[in-house]
Amino acid sequence: QVQLVESGGGLVKAGDSLRLSCTASGGTFASYTMGWFRQAPGKDREFVAAIRGTRGTTAYADSVKGRFTISRDNAKSTVYLQMNSLKPEDTAVYSCAARDSQLYASDAKWWSYWGQGTQVTVAS
């Protein structure tokens, strides 16, 4: 069983940056593909970014490509989401997820483990 705990959310202004962290316990962190999803009020949960465990290759949603960067530190069992040039439409609860596979999956139903989420609010 993998437990995920996010941190780093907050209230920022448009154009600011934030870095989210997600620390895992249990399981073999390096073997998991890690991802970030977000859910805004009244909207479905959407894929943001993912990073493979072994090669560290990444994938991004078009809406964040070029602004957000996902990375991981396997020694610390932690995945990060660096968010730059934030926009009001990035406001959401951001959740970390883990998948016991080296394949990406943008559909949340394919991810096995979830954190509790951290709120990111971007004021205009």
Disulfide bonds with the S-S distance in Angstrom:
Cys22-Cys96 2.10
